Every structure is written in structure tokens, then in C-alpha cells.
Amino acid sequence: MPTLRRLLPVLPLLISLLAPPRALGAEPVRIGVLAFRPKPQTLEQWQPLAAALRKAIPSRDFRVEAFTYPELNRAVSGRQLDFVLTNPGHFVQLKTAGQLSAPLATLAVLVEGKRVSQFGGVIFTRAGNKGIESLSDVRNKTIAVPDNESLGGYQMQAYELYRAGVRLPGDAKLLITGMPHDNVVKAVLEGRADVGFVRSGVLEAGRAEGKFDPARLKVLNPRQDPGFPQLLSTRLYPEWPFAACRPVDRDLARLVAAALFTLEASHSVTNRIGIHGFYTPADYTPVEEVLRELRFPPFDSTPRFTVLDIWLKFRLQIVFVLLSLAVIALLGARLYLAHRRLKAEKKLVLSQSEKLQDRESQLRAIIEAEPECVNQLGADGSILQMNRAGLEMMECDLLKDLDGIKAWDLVVPEDRAAFGSLVRRVFSGFSDTLVFRLKGLRGGIHWLETHAVPLRNSHGDIISLLAVTRDITERRQAKLEREAALARIKRLEGIIPICMHCKKIRDDQNSWNQLEQYITSHSEAVFSHGLCPECAKEHYAVYTGCPGPG
């Protein structure tokens, strides 16, 4: 790079020596410059460039002309120009149309003594407009723009608004003022538009020229970028390209490009133009992305694709999609078959479930009709299930009446230890039988005899206790009464050892059994007369004065 800088002062001399002498009657080389400021001002600014090129390439005559967008389009399409200096968006449009070559160089301007090779756009409104403070406030407002082909005067700003959710031109009204950008500022200040779009540097230039006071304007979405000293509302993009028109004279284009790169050394020329010089071409891909995203020309029409184009461009994706569809179809077929199998299995399960439900209903009906108590207990003594006979033993009407009551809470205290031992033994895997006393919810005491077995699940684990219990209260009472009667007879045995009538000792068991049955209603009369059962039957009337039994 230092070597190149040392060569810059002598490059114009080398170019002039290499260039052929000027041909008599040769057509002048015409350079078209897009006028974003007034055309006379643009011509005055860029005339030093023509003089510098004539000096560097004395064999040709150079002329600079200023054009608006429509004029520049007509001049390029009519092949009236040799070179063009325009904004990047316009350059992409002309290049895509095949009218311009790749850029020969990229402009670098001089702003406040700094070299700047990028520019952006500014979005502004009147300073006193309180209704517009952010980009979203621009919706449904009137926007003044110099031209919808202007990158710095429309397309950059439209892209920022697009990212903020405002779509142009649909979400606002556009007022096309035409070039230069000063017309946009005038339209906003006069109230003909609410918002204006201009490229960076326009507001600063108008202040320097005394055309308008920037204090009367308010910049929306202000941005600051290191090294960029001007007002800004958008991202930065490469500065203007200098390109050759087709068909290109390659030798002339090479000489012009070399001359442009030497302008940096000619400070008198760059100062008069107000630029820093020209540099190697920048990458204008970000500009193309903006135009593609917003579908601006030349990307405003849908490209035509043939089937072959689609295959060549997306063949890997197409193969992947086809393979994916094949896998999906295979999985779908397997899923369909699995669904059919599951449906058949579900039908079988439902059928078996219905049968099980029927059997369960029948079993429940049988259990409910069972005169004995059938109940199911948990390991903690909770009552899980119980039929009607069991509820009657518990002296309640519904199973929910037993909620929160443990089985051993109903067992009389004297029998609880034996009952708990039964439960533990059954949950250890053994069957057992127990006679115990239970106190019903209404206070009745019942003698019960239960036979309990463990109830297991499908894995063989004991989940509950199943018991069949019968009420033996009456039988137990009869037995107790019989034992009491026998005790009484035993006590009376010493009183009547010899029958008063037959004078015999009746101590065989059969006689005592007969006596037990007879004395139920006549014991006092019999024993008061000292008769044995047989004599009592035959002579009861004689001794008691009333007919005997049977």
C-alpha cells in the first residue's frame, strides 16, 4: 500500500504516456451523473472530473452530464452514454437489465474531513409534529420522496419501515416530488407531506447553503454509526458505483478506472468536487438483498422457472423430499396396519371386558344375595367392600357410613388382639378362622365367625383380605344358655340324688338330657317334689296337682 501511494502522483503521467494520441473527430466520452441535488449544482460539482480525465487520458475528450432518473434511463437504454455514476439501487437495476458492466470503482466522499465510503437514508418530519415520534407512527401518513427508484431517498427507508411492520406504499400515501432531494424537504416544511425521505448529507448541505433550517425538522429513528458523521435513520450501504455502459470499450474502461484511482492524489480536483476519491469496487450484495426483500425493480416480477430449472436448482431438496415422502408412505402403511390390528385387539378387549363386566355383575349379585357377610379389608383395616348382609351386621345402611372406620374399631376390646393377629397372618399368606365379638354402629353386640383368605393381584402380590363371616349370635346364646342349664342341673344333683317315687339314682347322661329339656318350664315344681324325670312325667299330677308334660 505505501508503494501504491508513492506511485499515485506519477500515475496520471504513466496513463497519458500509455494512452494513444487523441484521434481527430473522435466522439467525446459522455459520463452521466444522477442528479440528487439540482442539476446545475450537480454539473458544477462534477465538471472537474471531466477535466481530470482529459488530463489523464489526453487522447479522448470527456463530458459530464446531469440526469434525473427517467432521463438517465433513456440515455443508457439509447446508448448515449459511455459511463454512469449513479446510486447503488439504480445501478443494480441497470446492471440486471444488461445495460451496465460490473462497477469499475466505488466513490468515497469527504465529510467533515473524514473519508466516507458508505451512505444511508434519513426519515424526518416537522419538529412541532407531536403525532409522529417513531417509525410505526408513519402508517397512514403522507410521505414525500424524490423518486421510488432512489435508494437513499426511498428504498433504504422503505426497508427500515418494512422491518418495523409498515409496508410501503400500501400503509401510507406517497408524494413523488421528483429530483432533487431538496424538493422533499420543501414539501414537508410547507405541510404538503407529514414525513420526508432523503439521502444522508442532504440536510447538512441545505443548512450549509442556507436553504432551510434543520432545527425545524425532527429525525425519526436516529442512528449513530462510528465513523459516520451525518444524520442517519437507516443502515449504511456502499457509496455510488462508477460503471461502464455496454458495449464496453475495454481499453478505455481500463484507462478510466486507473485515472479514477489517481484522483486521491489530486487534492485540487477532489476538493473542488467535494469527494475523497474512488476506490476498488465495493460489494453491492446488501443493496440487492434490500431490493429483493421489498420486490423493487428489477426484482418486482416473479421469475419464470421451467421444470428443468427447478430440478437443477433444487435437485438435492427434491430427492430429500421424495425420500421423505417414501418413508412417510411406508410409515403410514405400517401405521394403518398397526391401527387395524389394534382396532381388532380393541374389539376383542372390549368383548372380553363386557364379558368380565357381566360376570362381575353376576358375581356382585350373588354376593349381595349371599346371607353371609362377604367383605374385603385393606392391610390398614379399612373396609373396601361389603355386601348387604355385612352392612346389616355392622348395623348400617350404606358402605359410605363406614368411611374412616377401621374394622378393629368395631371389634370389642377383649377380642381386638386376636383379630389383629388374624389380619397379620392373612397378609402373610395364610388362611385363618376366628370367632370374635363385634359392636355394631347402633350398639348391638354380635358374635361372628369369620374365615379369611389373602386376595392377590395378577403379579401374585397380596392386595387385600377377603373374608366370609356369619353371625352366630343366636347359636352362641343357645349354647351359653344350655351350658348354664347344665350347670344348674349339676348344682341340683346333690339336692335330689334319689327319686322320691322310685327310690332310684338317675345319673346317666340320657336322664339328665331329658331333665334339661323338661325343667325349662317346670324345674321348680319337679325339684320341689324330688322326682326324677321319668317319675315326674308319670306322677307329676299326683304330686303337683296339675297335668304332667306331654
PERAVEN-V505157 format. One line per field, one symbol per residue. phi: phi as a letter, one per 40 degrees, with the letter a starting at -180 (. if undefined). burial: + if it has 16 or more other C-alpha atoms within 10 Angstrom, else -. Layout:
# PERAVEN-V505157
phi = ???
burial = ???
This chain:
# PERAVEN-V505157
phi = .dcccccdcccdccccccccccccgcccccbcbcccbdddcccccbcdccccccccbccbbbbbbbbcdcccccccccfcbbbbbacccccccccccgcbccccabcbcbbfgbcbbbaabbbaaccccccbbbccccdgbcbcbcacccccbacdcccccdccgbbbcccabcbccgcccdccccccccgcacbbbbccgccccccccgcaccccbbccfcbbbdgbcccabbccbdcccbbccccccccccccccccccccdcccccccccgbcibbddccccdccccccccfcdcbcbcccbccccccccbcccccccccccccccccccccccccccccccccccccccccccccccccccccccccccbbbbcccgcccaaccccccccgabbccccdgbcccccccdcbccccccccccccchbcabababbbcccgccbcbbbbbbcbbcccgccbabbbbbbcbccccccccccccccccccccdccbcbccccgbcbbccccccccdcccdbbdcccccbgbcdcccccbdcccbgbdccg
burial = -------+--++--++--+---------+++++++++++--++-+++++++++++++++++++++++++--++--++---+++++++++++++++---+++-++++++++-----+++++++++++-----+--+--++--+++++++++++++++++++++---+++----+++-+++++++++++++---+++++++++++--------+-+--++++-------+-+++++++++++++++++-----++-+++++++++++---++--+++++++-++-+--++-++--+-++++-------------------------------------------------------------------++---+++++++--+++--++++++-++++--+--+----++-+++---+--+--++-+++---++++++++++----+++++++++++------+-+++++++++------------++--+------++++------+-----+--++-++------++-++++++-++-++--+-------
